[in-house]
Amino acid sequence: MAKLIQYREKCIGCGICEELQPEYWRMSMKDGKATLLHAANKKNILIRPIHQSDFETSTNVANACPVKIIQVR
């Protein structure tokens, strides 16, 4: 199963991830950064398994991130 990974500390809060894949992302009202929903938090690195059907969209989100803090593995 693929995983979606976010290095949250480096997020600049552009919102492209939430715009492209709102079922996985929310912008925090607290600090303005994106948060990967239902993810395990390991030292501010968020990791969430994704379904194969979401792989392509998640890859597009990772490619669209201007600071390249999102990865799909």
CHARMM internal coordinates of N, CA and C (Angstrom, degrees):
IC EDIT
DIST 1 N 1 CA 1.4513
DIST 1 CA 1 C 1.5350
ANGL 1 N 1 CA 1 C 109.36
DIST 1 C 2 N 1.3004
ANGL 1 CA 1 C 2 N 116.22
DIHE 1 N 1 CA 1 C 2 N 138.10
DIST 2 N 2 CA 1.4611
ANGL 1 C 2 N 2 CA 121.97
DIHE 1 CA 1 C 2 N 2 CA -179.79
DIST 2 CA 2 C 1.5202
ANGL 2 N 2 CA 2 C 110.41
DIHE 1 C 2 N 2 CA 2 C -74.56
DIST 2 C 3 N 1.3411
ANGL 2 CA 2 C 3 N 114.85
DIHE 2 N 2 CA 2 C 3 N 157.96
DIST 3 N 3 CA 1.4642
ANGL 2 C 3 N 3 CA 121.22
DIHE 2 CA 2 C 3 N 3 CA 177.62
DIST 3 CA 3 C 1.5195
ANGL 3 N 3 CA 3 C 109.84
DIHE 2 C 3 N 3 CA 3 C -126.43
DIST 3 C 4 N 1.3166
ANGL 3 CA 3 C 4 N 114.79
DIHE 3 N 3 CA 3 C 4 N 144.70
DIST 4 N 4 CA 1.4520
ANGL 3 C 4 N 4 CA 122.56
DIHE 3 CA 3 C 4 N 4 CA 174.01
DIST 4 CA 4 C 1.5199
ANGL 4 N 4 CA 4 C 106.37
DIHE 3 C 4 N 4 CA 4 C -104.57
DIST 4 C 5 N 1.3201
ANGL 4 CA 4 C 5 N 117.35
DIHE 4 N 4 CA 4 C 5 N 129.06
DIST 5 N 5 CA 1.4607
ANGL 4 C 5 N 5 CA 122.68
DIHE 4 CA 4 C 5 N 5 CA -175.32
DIST 5 CA 5 C 1.5237
ANGL 5 N 5 CA 5 C 109.23
DIHE 4 C 5 N 5 CA 5 C -124.87
DIST 5 C 6 N 1.3373
ANGL 5 CA 5 C 6 N 115.82
DIHE 5 N 5 CA 5 C 6 N 134.66
DIST 6 N 6 CA 1.4605
ANGL 5 C 6 N 6 CA 121.36
DIHE 5 CA 5 C 6 N 6 CA 178.20
DIST 6 CA 6 C 1.5255
ANGL 6 N 6 CA 6 C 109.63
DIHE 5 C 6 N 6 CA 6 C -129.11
DIST 6 C 7 N 1.3216
ANGL 6 CA 6 C 7 N 115.72
DIHE 6 N 6 CA 6 C 7 N 127.71
DIST 7 N 7 CA 1.4607
ANGL 6 C 7 N 7 CA 122.69
DIHE 6 CA 6 C 7 N 7 CA 173.40
DIST 7 CA 7 C 1.5299
ANGL 7 N 7 CA 7 C 106.98
DIHE 6 C 7 N 7 CA 7 C -92.68
DIST 7 C 8 N 1.3371
ANGL 7 CA 7 C 8 N 115.25
DIHE 7 N 7 CA 7 C 8 N 83.10
DIST 8 N 8 CA 1.4516
ANGL 7 C 8 N 8 CA 123.14
DIHE 7 CA 7 C 8 N 8 CA -165.93
DIST 8 CA 8 C 1.5335
ANGL 8 N 8 CA 8 C 114.17
DIHE 7 C 8 N 8 CA 8 C -61.08
DIST 8 C 9 N 1.3144
ANGL 8 CA 8 C 9 N 118.56
DIHE 8 N 8 CA 8 C 9 N -37.04
DIST 9 N 9 CA 1.4720
ANGL 8 C 9 N 9 CA 121.05
DIHE 8 CA 8 C 9 N 9 CA -177.08
DIST 9 CA 9 C 1.5287
ANGL 9 N 9 CA 9 C 111.97
DIHE 8 C 9 N 9 CA 9 C -56.29
DIST 9 C 10 N 1.3262
ANGL 9 CA 9 C 10 N 116.90
DIHE 9 N 9 CA 9 C 10 N -31.39
DIST 10 N 10 CA 1.4600
ANGL 9 C 10 N 10 CA 120.86
DIHE 9 CA 9 C 10 N 10 CA -176.17
DIST 10 CA 10 C 1.5251
ANGL 10 N 10 CA 10 C 113.39
DIHE 9 C 10 N 10 CA 10 C -90.28
DIST 10 C 11 N 1.3324
ANGL 10 CA 10 C 11 N 117.02
DIHE 10 N 10 CA 10 C 11 N 0.97
DIST 11 N 11 CA 1.4666
ANGL 10 C 11 N 11 CA 121.59
DIHE 10 CA 10 C 11 N 11 CA 179.73
DIST 11 CA 11 C 1.5255
ANGL 11 N 11 CA 11 C 110.57
DIHE 10 C 11 N 11 CA 11 C -63.12
DIST 11 C 12 N 1.3438
ANGL 11 CA 11 C 12 N 115.94
DIHE 11 N 11 CA 11 C 12 N 137.77
DIST 12 N 12 CA 1.4676
ANGL 11 C 12 N 12 CA 120.31
DIHE 11 CA 11 C 12 N 12 CA 177.82
DIST 12 CA 12 C 1.5232
ANGL 12 N 12 CA 12 C 112.16
DIHE 11 C 12 N 12 CA 12 C -103.72
DIST 12 C 13 N 1.3260
ANGL 12 CA 12 C 13 N 116.95
DIHE 12 N 12 CA 12 C 13 N 0.25
DIST 13 N 13 CA 1.4607
ANGL 12 C 13 N 13 CA 121.26
DIHE 12 CA 12 C 13 N 13 CA 175.16
DIST 13 CA 13 C 1.5155
ANGL 13 N 13 CA 13 C 115.40
DIHE 12 C 13 N 13 CA 13 C 73.45
DIST 13 C 14 N 1.3168
ANGL 13 CA 13 C 14 N 117.85
DIHE 13 N 13 CA 13 C 14 N 33.57
DIST 14 N 14 CA 1.4667
ANGL 13 C 14 N 14 CA 120.29
DIHE 13 CA 13 C 14 N 14 CA -179.03
DIST 14 CA 14 C 1.5259
ANGL 14 N 14 CA 14 C 112.40
DIHE 13 C 14 N 14 CA 14 C -71.66
DIST 14 C 15 N 1.3422
ANGL 14 CA 14 C 15 N 117.33
DIHE 14 N 14 CA 14 C 15 N -28.79
DIST 15 N 15 CA 1.4575
ANGL 14 C 15 N 15 CA 121.66
DIHE 14 CA 14 C 15 N 15 CA 176.65
DIST 15 CA 15 C 1.5112
ANGL 15 N 15 CA 15 C 116.59
DIHE 14 C 15 N 15 CA 15 C 87.59
DIST 15 C 16 N 1.3278
ANGL 15 CA 15 C 16 N 118.69
DIHE 15 N 15 CA 15 C 16 N 2.83
DIST 16 N 16 CA 1.4611
ANGL 15 C 16 N 16 CA 120.41
DIHE 15 CA 15 C 16 N 16 CA -177.58
DIST 16 CA 16 C 1.5316
ANGL 16 N 16 CA 16 C 111.02
DIHE 15 C 16 N 16 CA 16 C -64.78
DIST 16 C 17 N 1.3261
ANGL 16 CA 16 C 17 N 117.80
DIHE 16 N 16 CA 16 C 17 N -33.85
DIST 17 N 17 CA 1.4671
ANGL 16 C 17 N 17 CA 120.51
DIHE 16 CA 16 C 17 N 17 CA 179.84
DIST 17 CA 17 C 1.5326
ANGL 17 N 17 CA 17 C 111.02
DIHE 16 C 17 N 17 CA 17 C -64.60
DIST 17 C 18 N 1.3201
ANGL 17 CA 17 C 18 N 116.95
DIHE 17 N 17 CA 17 C 18 N -44.90
DIST 18 N 18 CA 1.4621
ANGL 17 C 18 N 18 CA 120.38
DIHE 17 CA 17 C 18 N 18 CA 178.53
DIST 18 CA 18 C 1.5278
ANGL 18 N 18 CA 18 C 111.06
DIHE 17 C 18 N 18 CA 18 C -65.95
DIST 18 C 19 N 1.3007
ANGL 18 CA 18 C 19 N 116.78
DIHE 18 N 18 CA 18 C 19 N -36.49
DIST 19 N 19 CA 1.4688
ANGL 18 C 19 N 19 CA 120.99
DIHE 18 CA 18 C 19 N 19 CA 179.35
DIST 19 CA 19 C 1.5287
ANGL 19 N 19 CA 19 C 111.85
DIHE 18 C 19 N 19 CA 19 C -65.79
DIST 19 C 20 N 1.3393
ANGL 19 CA 19 C 20 N 116.79
DIHE 19 N 19 CA 19 C 20 N -40.98
DIST 20 N 20 CA 1.4597
ANGL 19 C 20 N 20 CA 121.04
DIHE 19 CA 19 C 20 N 20 CA -176.75
DIST 20 CA 20 C 1.5269
ANGL 20 N 20 CA 20 C 114.03
DIHE 19 C 20 N 20 CA 20 C -83.90
DIST 20 C 21 N 1.3321
ANGL 20 CA 20 C 21 N 116.61
DIHE 20 N 20 CA 20 C 21 N -27.47
DIST 21 N 21 CA 1.4702
ANGL 20 C 21 N 21 CA 120.08
DIHE 20 CA 20 C 21 N 21 CA -175.19
DIST 21 CA 21 C 1.5421
ANGL 21 N 21 CA 21 C 109.71
DIHE 20 C 21 N 21 CA 21 C -146.08
DIST 21 C 22 N 1.3356
ANGL 21 CA 21 C 22 N 117.47
DIHE 21 N 21 CA 21 C 22 N 67.53
DIST 22 N 22 CA 1.4641
ANGL 21 C 22 N 22 CA 120.90
DIHE 21 CA 21 C 22 N 22 CA -173.79
DIST 22 CA 22 C 1.5234
ANGL 22 N 22 CA 22 C 114.68
DIHE 21 C 22 N 22 CA 22 C -63.19
DIST 22 C 23 N 1.3199
ANGL 22 CA 22 C 23 N 118.30
DIHE 22 N 22 CA 22 C 23 N -20.30
DIST 23 N 23 CA 1.4578
ANGL 22 C 23 N 23 CA 119.94
DIHE 22 CA 22 C 23 N 23 CA 178.85
DIST 23 CA 23 C 1.5358
ANGL 23 N 23 CA 23 C 112.40
DIHE 22 C 23 N 23 CA 23 C -73.55
DIST 23 C 24 N 1.3327
ANGL 23 CA 23 C 24 N 117.19
DIHE 23 N 23 CA 23 C 24 N -12.78
DIST 24 N 24 CA 1.4635
ANGL 23 C 24 N 24 CA 121.79
DIHE 23 CA 23 C 24 N 24 CA -179.61
DIST 24 CA 24 C 1.5309
ANGL 24 N 24 CA 24 C 113.66
DIHE 23 C 24 N 24 CA 24 C -112.51
DIST 24 C 25 N 1.3127
ANGL 24 CA 24 C 25 N 117.96
DIHE 24 N 24 CA 24 C 25 N -17.45
DIST 25 N 25 CA 1.4674
ANGL 24 C 25 N 25 CA 121.19
DIHE 24 CA 24 C 25 N 25 CA -170.77
DIST 25 CA 25 C 1.5234
ANGL 25 N 25 CA 25 C 112.97
DIHE 24 C 25 N 25 CA 25 C -129.67
DIST 25 C 26 N 1.3473
ANGL 25 CA 25 C 26 N 115.64
DIHE 25 N 25 CA 25 C 26 N 148.01
DIST 26 N 26 CA 1.4624
ANGL 25 C 26 N 26 CA 123.18
DIHE 25 CA 25 C 26 N 26 CA 171.30
DIST 26 CA 26 C 1.5264
ANGL 26 N 26 CA 26 C 108.14
DIHE 25 C 26 N 26 CA 26 C -141.24
DIST 26 C 27 N 1.3040
ANGL 26 CA 26 C 27 N 115.37
DIHE 26 N 26 CA 26 C 27 N 145.38
DIST 27 N 27 CA 1.4573
ANGL 26 C 27 N 27 CA 120.71
DIHE 26 CA 26 C 27 N 27 CA 174.66
DIST 27 CA 27 C 1.5254
ANGL 27 N 27 CA 27 C 107.80
DIHE 26 C 27 N 27 CA 27 C -88.12
DIST 27 C 28 N 1.3053
ANGL 27 CA 27 C 28 N 116.81
DIHE 27 N 27 CA 27 C 28 N 130.38
DIST 28 N 28 CA 1.4562
ANGL 27 C 28 N 28 CA 122.01
DIHE 27 CA 27 C 28 N 28 CA -178.31
DIST 28 CA 28 C 1.5253
ANGL 28 N 28 CA 28 C 110.45
DIHE 27 C 28 N 28 CA 28 C -75.54
DIST 28 C 29 N 1.3207
ANGL 28 CA 28 C 29 N 115.25
DIHE 28 N 28 CA 28 C 29 N 131.59
DIST 29 N 29 CA 1.4666
ANGL 28 C 29 N 29 CA 120.11
DIHE 28 CA 28 C 29 N 29 CA 175.24
DIST 29 CA 29 C 1.5370
ANGL 29 N 29 CA 29 C 109.86
DIHE 28 C 29 N 29 CA 29 C -73.80
DIST 29 C 30 N 1.3093
ANGL 29 CA 29 C 30 N 116.14
DIHE 29 N 29 CA 29 C 30 N -21.76
DIST 30 N 30 CA 1.4640
ANGL 29 C 30 N 30 CA 122.29
DIHE 29 CA 29 C 30 N 30 CA -176.35
DIST 30 CA 30 C 1.5345
ANGL 30 N 30 CA 30 C 112.60
DIHE 29 C 30 N 30 CA 30 C -73.11
DIST 30 C 31 N 1.3445
ANGL 30 CA 30 C 31 N 115.72
DIHE 30 N 30 CA 30 C 31 N -49.26
DIST 31 N 31 CA 1.4681
ANGL 30 C 31 N 31 CA 118.26
DIHE 30 CA 30 C 31 N 31 CA -176.06
DIST 31 CA 31 C 1.5299
ANGL 31 N 31 CA 31 C 114.02
DIHE 30 C 31 N 31 CA 31 C -127.14
DIST 31 C 32 N 1.3315
ANGL 31 CA 31 C 32 N 117.63
DIHE 31 N 31 CA 31 C 32 N 0.19
DIST 32 N 32 CA 1.4576
ANGL 31 C 32 N 32 CA 120.94
DIHE 31 CA 31 C 32 N 32 CA 176.45
DIST 32 CA 32 C 1.5134
ANGL 32 N 32 CA 32 C 115.37
DIHE 31 C 32 N 32 CA 32 C 78.60
DIST 32 C 33 N 1.3224
ANGL 32 CA 32 C 33 N 117.30
DIHE 32 N 32 CA 32 C 33 N 5.35
DIST 33 N 33 CA 1.4626
ANGL 32 C 33 N 33 CA 121.10
DIHE 32 CA 32 C 33 N 33 CA 179.92
DIST 33 CA 33 C 1.5214
ANGL 33 N 33 CA 33 C 110.59
DIHE 32 C 33 N 33 CA 33 C -95.37
DIST 33 C 34 N 1.3143
ANGL 33 CA 33 C 34 N 115.79
DIHE 33 N 33 CA 33 C 34 N 158.77
DIST 34 N 34 CA 1.4550
ANGL 33 C 34 N 34 CA 121.42
DIHE 33 CA 33 C 34 N 34 CA 176.72
DIST 34 CA 34 C 1.5225
ANGL 34 N 34 CA 34 C 109.71
DIHE 33 C 34 N 34 CA 34 C -75.89
DIST 34 C 35 N 1.3269
ANGL 34 CA 34 C 35 N 114.81
DIHE 34 N 34 CA 34 C 35 N 146.95
DIST 35 N 35 CA 1.4544
ANGL 34 C 35 N 35 CA 121.21
DIHE 34 CA 34 C 35 N 35 CA 177.17
DIST 35 CA 35 C 1.5265
ANGL 35 N 35 CA 35 C 108.50
DIHE 34 C 35 N 35 CA 35 C -128.02
DIST 35 C 36 N 1.3098
ANGL 35 CA 35 C 36 N 116.29
DIHE 35 N 35 CA 35 C 36 N 129.10
DIST 36 N 36 CA 1.4600
ANGL 35 C 36 N 36 CA 122.60
DIHE 35 CA 35 C 36 N 36 CA 175.80
DIST 36 CA 36 C 1.5214
ANGL 36 N 36 CA 36 C 107.55
DIHE 35 C 36 N 36 CA 36 C -77.59
DIST 36 C 37 N 1.3186
ANGL 36 CA 36 C 37 N 116.42
DIHE 36 N 36 CA 36 C 37 N 117.10
DIST 37 N 37 CA 1.4591
ANGL 36 C 37 N 37 CA 121.69
DIHE 36 CA 36 C 37 N 37 CA -175.31
DIST 37 CA 37 C 1.5260
ANGL 37 N 37 CA 37 C 112.47
DIHE 36 C 37 N 37 CA 37 C -70.80
DIST 37 C 38 N 1.3274
ANGL 37 CA 37 C 38 N 115.80
DIHE 37 N 37 CA 37 C 38 N 145.60
DIST 38 N 38 CA 1.4711
ANGL 37 C 38 N 38 CA 123.30
DIHE 37 CA 37 C 38 N 38 CA 176.38
DIST 38 CA 38 C 1.5235
ANGL 38 N 38 CA 38 C 112.14
DIHE 37 C 38 N 38 CA 38 C 55.04
DIST 38 C 39 N 1.3208
ANGL 38 CA 38 C 39 N 115.66
DIHE 38 N 38 CA 38 C 39 N 39.89
DIST 39 N 39 CA 1.4615
ANGL 38 C 39 N 39 CA 121.15
DIHE 38 CA 38 C 39 N 39 CA -177.82
DIST 39 CA 39 C 1.5248
ANGL 39 N 39 CA 39 C 110.64
DIHE 38 C 39 N 39 CA 39 C -109.40
DIST 39 C 40 N 1.3115
ANGL 39 CA 39 C 40 N 115.78
DIHE 39 N 39 CA 39 C 40 N 151.34
DIST 40 N 40 CA 1.4605
ANGL 39 C 40 N 40 CA 121.54
DIHE 39 CA 39 C 40 N 40 CA 171.49
DIST 40 CA 40 C 1.5293
ANGL 40 N 40 CA 40 C 107.11
DIHE 39 C 40 N 40 CA 40 C -77.97
DIST 40 C 41 N 1.3358
ANGL 40 CA 40 C 41 N 115.42
DIHE 40 N 40 CA 40 C 41 N 138.64
DIST 41 N 41 CA 1.4593
ANGL 40 C 41 N 41 CA 120.63
DIHE 40 CA 40 C 41 N 41 CA -179.20
DIST 41 CA 41 C 1.5168
ANGL 41 N 41 CA 41 C 108.70
DIHE 40 C 41 N 41 CA 41 C -107.85
DIST 41 C 42 N 1.3277
ANGL 41 CA 41 C 42 N 115.79
DIHE 41 N 41 CA 41 C 42 N 113.23
DIST 42 N 42 CA 1.4609
ANGL 41 C 42 N 42 CA 121.27
DIHE 41 CA 41 C 42 N 42 CA 178.18
DIST 42 CA 42 C 1.5196
ANGL 42 N 42 CA 42 C 108.67
DIHE 41 C 42 N 42 CA 42 C -120.30
DIST 42 C 43 N 1.3389
ANGL 42 CA 42 C 43 N 115.34
DIHE 42 N 42 CA 42 C 43 N 97.52
DIST 43 N 43 CA 1.4692
ANGL 42 C 43 N 43 CA 122.54
DIHE 42 CA 42 C 43 N 43 CA -179.45
DIST 43 CA 43 C 1.5237
ANGL 43 N 43 CA 43 C 111.59
DIHE 42 C 43 N 43 CA 43 C 56.33
DIST 43 C 44 N 1.3229
ANGL 43 CA 43 C 44 N 115.52
DIHE 43 N 43 CA 43 C 44 N 46.99
DIST 44 N 44 CA 1.4679
ANGL 43 C 44 N 44 CA 124.30
DIHE 43 CA 43 C 44 N 44 CA 178.25
DIST 44 CA 44 C 1.5296
ANGL 44 N 44 CA 44 C 113.20
DIHE 43 C 44 N 44 CA 44 C 67.38
DIST 44 C 45 N 1.3217
ANGL 44 CA 44 C 45 N 116.24
DIHE 44 N 44 CA 44 C 45 N 20.00
DIST 45 N 45 CA 1.4596
ANGL 44 C 45 N 45 CA 122.24
DIHE 44 CA 44 C 45 N 45 CA 169.26
DIST 45 CA 45 C 1.5172
ANGL 45 N 45 CA 45 C 105.44
DIHE 44 C 45 N 45 CA 45 C -110.07
DIST 45 C 46 N 1.3188
ANGL 45 CA 45 C 46 N 116.60
DIHE 45 N 45 CA 45 C 46 N 118.75
DIST 46 N 46 CA 1.4552
ANGL 45 C 46 N 46 CA 121.36
DIHE 45 CA 45 C 46 N 46 CA -176.56
DIST 46 CA 46 C 1.5281
ANGL 46 N 46 CA 46 C 109.51
DIHE 45 C 46 N 46 CA 46 C -95.83
DIST 46 C 47 N 1.3321
ANGL 46 CA 46 C 47 N 115.87
DIHE 46 N 46 CA 46 C 47 N 132.58
DIST 47 N 47 CA 1.4632
ANGL 46 C 47 N 47 CA 121.74
DIHE 46 CA 46 C 47 N 47 CA -176.19
DIST 47 CA 47 C 1.5233
ANGL 47 N 47 CA 47 C 108.70
DIHE 46 C 47 N 47 CA 47 C -131.78
DIST 47 C 48 N 1.3273
ANGL 47 CA 47 C 48 N 115.32
DIHE 47 N 47 CA 47 C 48 N 129.98
DIST 48 N 48 CA 1.4564
ANGL 47 C 48 N 48 CA 120.45
DIHE 47 CA 47 C 48 N 48 CA 179.93
DIST 48 CA 48 C 1.5258
ANGL 48 N 48 CA 48 C 109.62
DIHE 47 C 48 N 48 CA 48 C -140.52
DIST 48 C 49 N 1.3313
ANGL 48 CA 48 C 49 N 117.86
DIHE 48 N 48 CA 48 C 49 N 130.51
DIST 49 N 49 CA 1.4588
ANGL 48 C 49 N 49 CA 119.80
DIHE 48 CA 48 C 49 N 49 CA 172.48
DIST 49 CA 49 C 1.5263
ANGL 49 N 49 CA 49 C 109.38
DIHE 48 C 49 N 49 CA 49 C -68.09
DIST 49 C 50 N 1.3207
ANGL 49 CA 49 C 50 N 115.85
DIHE 49 N 49 CA 49 C 50 N 144.63
DIST 50 N 50 CA 1.4653
ANGL 49 C 50 N 50 CA 119.93
DIHE 49 CA 49 C 50 N 50 CA 178.50
DIST 50 CA 50 C 1.5234
ANGL 50 N 50 CA 50 C 109.73
DIHE 49 C 50 N 50 CA 50 C -126.29
DIST 50 C 51 N 1.3041
ANGL 50 CA 50 C 51 N 115.34
DIHE 50 N 50 CA 50 C 51 N 154.62
DIST 51 N 51 CA 1.4595
ANGL 50 C 51 N 51 CA 121.44
DIHE 50 CA 50 C 51 N 51 CA 177.02
DIST 51 CA 51 C 1.5244
ANGL 51 N 51 CA 51 C 109.23
DIHE 50 C 51 N 51 CA 51 C -74.91
DIST 51 C 52 N 1.3059
ANGL 51 CA 51 C 52 N 115.62
DIHE 51 N 51 CA 51 C 52 N 150.53
DIST 52 N 52 CA 1.4675
ANGL 51 C 52 N 52 CA 120.91
DIHE 51 CA 51 C 52 N 52 CA 178.96
DIST 52 CA 52 C 1.5220
ANGL 52 N 52 CA 52 C 111.00
DIHE 51 C 52 N 52 CA 52 C -57.39
DIST 52 C 53 N 1.3291
ANGL 52 CA 52 C 53 N 116.77
DIHE 52 N 52 CA 52 C 53 N -32.51
DIST 53 N 53 CA 1.4699
ANGL 52 C 53 N 53 CA 120.29
DIHE 52 CA 52 C 53 N 53 CA -179.88
DIST 53 CA 53 C 1.5283
ANGL 53 N 53 CA 53 C 112.65
DIHE 52 C 53 N 53 CA 53 C -66.81
DIST 53 C 54 N 1.3369
ANGL 53 CA 53 C 54 N 117.38
DIHE 53 N 53 CA 53 C 54 N -18.66
DIST 54 N 54 CA 1.4708
ANGL 53 C 54 N 54 CA 121.72
DIHE 53 CA 53 C 54 N 54 CA 178.90
DIST 54 CA 54 C 1.5240
ANGL 54 N 54 CA 54 C 112.84
DIHE 53 C 54 N 54 CA 54 C -99.43
DIST 54 C 55 N 1.3247
ANGL 54 CA 54 C 55 N 116.94
DIHE 54 N 54 CA 54 C 55 N 0.74
DIST 55 N 55 CA 1.4616
ANGL 54 C 55 N 55 CA 121.27
DIHE 54 CA 54 C 55 N 55 CA -175.27
DIST 55 CA 55 C 1.5291
ANGL 55 N 55 CA 55 C 112.35
DIHE 54 C 55 N 55 CA 55 C -59.76
DIST 55 C 56 N 1.3124
ANGL 55 CA 55 C 56 N 117.23
DIHE 55 N 55 CA 55 C 56 N -47.94
DIST 56 N 56 CA 1.4667
ANGL 55 C 56 N 56 CA 120.59
DIHE 55 CA 55 C 56 N 56 CA -176.90
DIST 56 CA 56 C 1.5315
ANGL 56 N 56 CA 56 C 111.61
DIHE 55 C 56 N 56 CA 56 C -63.79
DIST 56 C 57 N 1.3190
ANGL 56 CA 56 C 57 N 117.00
DIHE 56 N 56 CA 56 C 57 N -45.98
DIST 57 N 57 CA 1.4699
ANGL 56 C 57 N 57 CA 120.02
DIHE 56 CA 56 C 57 N 57 CA 179.58
DIST 57 CA 57 C 1.5230
ANGL 57 N 57 CA 57 C 110.31
DIHE 56 C 57 N 57 CA 57 C -64.40
DIST 57 C 58 N 1.3238
ANGL 57 CA 57 C 58 N 117.28
DIHE 57 N 57 CA 57 C 58 N -41.39
DIST 58 N 58 CA 1.4661
ANGL 57 C 58 N 58 CA 120.72
DIHE 57 CA 57 C 58 N 58 CA 178.89
DIST 58 CA 58 C 1.5238
ANGL 58 N 58 CA 58 C 111.15
DIHE 57 C 58 N 58 CA 58 C -63.10
DIST 58 C 59 N 1.3198
ANGL 58 CA 58 C 59 N 116.99
DIHE 58 N 58 CA 58 C 59 N -38.16
DIST 59 N 59 CA 1.4621
ANGL 58 C 59 N 59 CA 121.08
DIHE 58 CA 58 C 59 N 59 CA 176.80
DIST 59 CA 59 C 1.5262
ANGL 59 N 59 CA 59 C 110.43
DIHE 58 C 59 N 59 CA 59 C -64.98
DIST 59 C 60 N 1.3293
ANGL 59 CA 59 C 60 N 117.20
DIHE 59 N 59 CA 59 C 60 N -40.15
DIST 60 N 60 CA 1.4700
ANGL 59 C 60 N 60 CA 120.89
DIHE 59 CA 59 C 60 N 60 CA 176.70
DIST 60 CA 60 C 1.5219
ANGL 60 N 60 CA 60 C 110.94
DIHE 59 C 60 N 60 CA 60 C -63.10
DIST 60 C 61 N 1.3238
ANGL 60 CA 60 C 61 N 117.12
DIHE 60 N 60 CA 60 C 61 N -39.58
DIST 61 N 61 CA 1.4663
ANGL 60 C 61 N 61 CA 121.14
DIHE 60 CA 60 C 61 N 61 CA 177.08
DIST 61 CA 61 C 1.5229
ANGL 61 N 61 CA 61 C 109.74
DIHE 60 C 61 N 61 CA 61 C -62.38
DIST 61 C 62 N 1.3183
ANGL 61 CA 61 C 62 N 117.01
DIHE 61 N 61 CA 61 C 62 N -47.52
DIST 62 N 62 CA 1.4689
ANGL 61 C 62 N 62 CA 121.00
DIHE 61 CA 61 C 62 N 62 CA 179.63
DIST 62 CA 62 C 1.5238
ANGL 62 N 62 CA 62 C 111.26
DIHE 61 C 62 N 62 CA 62 C -59.12
DIST 62 C 63 N 1.3264
ANGL 62 CA 62 C 63 N 117.07
DIHE 62 N 62 CA 62 C 63 N -41.99
DIST 63 N 63 CA 1.4646
ANGL 62 C 63 N 63 CA 121.16
DIHE 62 CA 62 C 63 N 63 CA 179.74
DIST 63 CA 63 C 1.5254
ANGL 63 N 63 CA 63 C 112.15
DIHE 62 C 63 N 63 CA 63 C -69.33
DIST 63 C 64 N 1.3369
ANGL 63 CA 63 C 64 N 116.86
DIHE 63 N 63 CA 63 C 64 N -29.35
DIST 64 N 64 CA 1.4713
ANGL 63 C 64 N 64 CA 120.85
DIHE 63 CA 63 C 64 N 64 CA -178.37
DIST 64 CA 64 C 1.5278
ANGL 64 N 64 CA 64 C 112.88
DIHE 63 C 64 N 64 CA 64 C -81.33
DIST 64 C 65 N 1.3247
ANGL 64 CA 64 C 65 N 117.69
DIHE 64 N 64 CA 64 C 65 N -18.65
DIST 65 N 65 CA 1.4725
ANGL 64 C 65 N 65 CA 120.84
DIHE 64 CA 64 C 65 N 65 CA -178.23
DIST 65 CA 65 C 1.5333
ANGL 65 N 65 CA 65 C 109.40
DIHE 64 C 65 N 65 CA 65 C -63.08
DIST 65 C 66 N 1.3406
ANGL 65 CA 65 C 66 N 117.35
DIHE 65 N 65 CA 65 C 66 N 120.49
DIST 66 N 66 CA 1.4683
ANGL 65 C 66 N 66 CA 119.54
DIHE 65 CA 65 C 66 N 66 CA -175.76
DIST 66 CA 66 C 1.5298
ANGL 66 N 66 CA 66 C 114.38
DIHE 65 C 66 N 66 CA 66 C -68.01
DIST 66 C 67 N 1.3136
ANGL 66 CA 66 C 67 N 117.89
DIHE 66 N 66 CA 66 C 67 N -22.52
DIST 67 N 67 CA 1.4686
ANGL 66 C 67 N 67 CA 120.17
DIHE 66 CA 66 C 67 N 67 CA 179.57
DIST 67 CA 67 C 1.5221
ANGL 67 N 67 CA 67 C 112.78
DIHE 66 C 67 N 67 CA 67 C -107.71
DIST 67 C 68 N 1.3379
ANGL 67 CA 67 C 68 N 116.84
DIHE 67 N 67 CA 67 C 68 N 5.52
DIST 68 N 68 CA 1.4765
ANGL 67 C 68 N 68 CA 123.66
DIHE 67 CA 67 C 68 N 68 CA 172.98
DIST 68 CA 68 C 1.5271
ANGL 68 N 68 CA 68 C 112.98
DIHE 67 C 68 N 68 CA 68 C 55.22
DIST 68 C 69 N 1.3303
ANGL 68 CA 68 C 69 N 116.67
DIHE 68 N 68 CA 68 C 69 N 46.06
DIST 69 N 69 CA 1.4608
ANGL 68 C 69 N 69 CA 121.39
DIHE 68 CA 68 C 69 N 69 CA 179.38
DIST 69 CA 69 C 1.5296
ANGL 69 N 69 CA 69 C 112.67
DIHE 68 C 69 N 69 CA 69 C -100.85
DIST 69 C 70 N 1.3240
ANGL 69 CA 69 C 70 N 116.66
DIHE 69 N 69 CA 69 C 70 N 4.88
DIST 70 N 70 CA 1.4529
ANGL 69 C 70 N 70 CA 122.13
DIHE 69 CA 69 C 70 N 70 CA 179.39
DIST 70 CA 70 C 1.5245
ANGL 70 N 70 CA 70 C 108.20
DIHE 69 C 70 N 70 CA 70 C -115.25
DIST 70 C 71 N 1.3276
ANGL 70 CA 70 C 71 N 115.05
DIHE 70 N 70 CA 70 C 71 N 133.69
DIST 71 N 71 CA 1.4642
ANGL 70 C 71 N 71 CA 120.62
DIHE 70 CA 70 C 71 N 71 CA 179.33
DIST 71 CA 71 C 1.5217
ANGL 71 N 71 CA 71 C 109.36
DIHE 70 C 71 N 71 CA 71 C -131.76
DIST 71 C 72 N 1.3197
ANGL 71 CA 71 C 72 N 115.98
DIHE 71 N 71 CA 71 C 72 N 151.68
DIST 72 N 72 CA 1.4587
ANGL 71 C 72 N 72 CA 122.87
DIHE 71 CA 71 C 72 N 72 CA 172.24
DIST 72 CA 72 C 1.5200
ANGL 72 N 72 CA 72 C 105.97
DIHE 71 C 72 N 72 CA 72 C -120.68
DIST 72 C 73 N 1.3220
ANGL 72 CA 72 C 73 N 115.35
DIHE 72 N 72 CA 72 C 73 N 126.94
DIST 73 N 73 CA 1.4748
ANGL 72 C 73 N 73 CA 120.14
DIHE 72 CA 72 C 73 N 73 CA 179.72
DIST 73 CA 73 C 1.5023
ANGL 73 N 73 CA 73 C 109.73
DIHE 72 C 73 N 73 CA 73 C -128.99
END
COOR INIT
IC SEED 1 N 1 CA 1 C
IC BUILD
